[in-house]
Amino acid sequence: MKRLFVFGVTALLMMAPAQVSASDGVDFYKGKNVNLIVGYPPGGGYDVYARLLSRHMGAHIPGRPNIVIQNMPGAASLTATNYLYNVAPRDGTAIGAFDRYMALIALLGGNSNIKFEPQKFVWLGSFSDSKEDAFVLWGRKDAKVRTIEDLRRDGGPVLTIGTTAAGATDNDIGVLLRDALKLQLKVISGYPSTGAIALAVERGELDGQLIGFVSTKLVKPDWLGPQSEMQVLLQFARTTRLPELPNAPMARELARNDKDLRLIDAAEFPYRLARPIAAPPNIPVERARDLQKAFHDAMLDPNLLAEARKLQLEISPVFAEEASRLIQELTQTPPDVLRQLKELQ
């Protein structure tokens, strides 16, 4: 963890973009609340990060408003994302935290429930670019699947995992691993939260779960201990193995051909904005700058970094300008790759 934070602080100093001077928004924000809409229930990784931000970001906004958490779970954060884009006030008093995959599923198209265009959000940034995280496949040690070789064997044992909903990271990665890499997975969607899935795993109702490694430390730290009944079978969104998981192969190591690798590359793209924060479109330009600068300054705040260290949260932020550039890059994904990803939904 010490190495992680030394790296993080160094990277912050190198990555910090030139900031436009913030407006004099004291008169507007003083005495107001800024709602931080979270697309998942309390207790999960997105919620924990959002609550960390809520305790520190207000001090960096002119007028020092209170940041108030508003959990709005539903459809893997699609409910909250649509609300932020279409309903939330466009005056600088609403921001949102939603699933990293929302931008990608919007570009895939074909879902009439998607009511937003990702490139039109006012992007504040992301807590993490996933350099120190991974999305991992956990399996019970007493399940029939004991190794990744078991999962890859045609006609071999099946690992039953739970996921939240279509469009969520866990579900879409589970389907990709099952249908593109032909792993012997049974994906059961519809669970309300990662915590509910973890409970079902511990009860023996499920064999495993897909969840971020940092989120595991928050939700189920006992899975990491030497007496754990769980093991990591695979890691996703990595180009090198996470040092803490040297024996778990990466998804890209299991690619059978160039087509598989292209799909993995596209599916892993959202991890470059692993914990996104955005505001609605068309908010006043000066307030957009206030919020972007406040997010930037909060990510450098020694108090936030100290609390993140205690919570074992990865802070390797992406700031507003880079976040917007990455979203534009995502919109340029080759159509044939998007089509292949859509076929896996």
C-alpha angles and dihedrals in degrees: 000000000000090000090048093055095043087053092045096052092045090050091049092056091048096043101043107121124220105271126219110231110267120245123251093263096154093109092050101045101034110114093004133116125231110210115221104201113207119198095212137055122269118283104038129106098268090049094048092051091046092051090050089054092046091059095054114021096072091065089063097050117088108259092023099247122192116258108222122195116228112185111207108173123182140117094007091305094312089118091057094042092053090046093051092049100042111020111023116099115270096214100093097269097106133060131162146215115205142158116302089231096061094091093050097048089050089056092047089062128192096101110108090195092068107098103171143074110221096211091060096060117101098245116213094179140253134283091225144025090195096243088134098033140066137193104239138195110225122197133186112252090226094054121109088248106075103160141023087252088062089053092050097049116104108238091011127132119302125233112215113210133179125226137180109237145312109293093032119115095242095050098044094046090047091053092047092051090048100044104028102034093029095230114168097251130146108203117204112187132190104074113141097227146354089258091057090051092050090052091051089051092051091049090054094245089118133030097218153339142229111227140143115272092231089048089053089059088055101040104030111010090161089070088071098056127102091251093051120137089211135080135189112244101177142002126217132196094036133118089188128028115268106255090233090056105043094152099049113090123229120243091243089058087062095051110126097200144353092279091059091048093051090052092049091049091052094044091050094051095090090062088073083072095034099160105025126193121192143163128220120277122269100021114155110288095235092051090048087056091047091054094044092049091046092053090048093050093044090056088057094043110120090213093055092045092050092051091046089053091054090049091045091236121159112238110187099136134203113208131218101271094047092044091055090047091052092050089052089049090051090054088059094060107135111266093233091057091049089049092052091049091049090053089059094056 
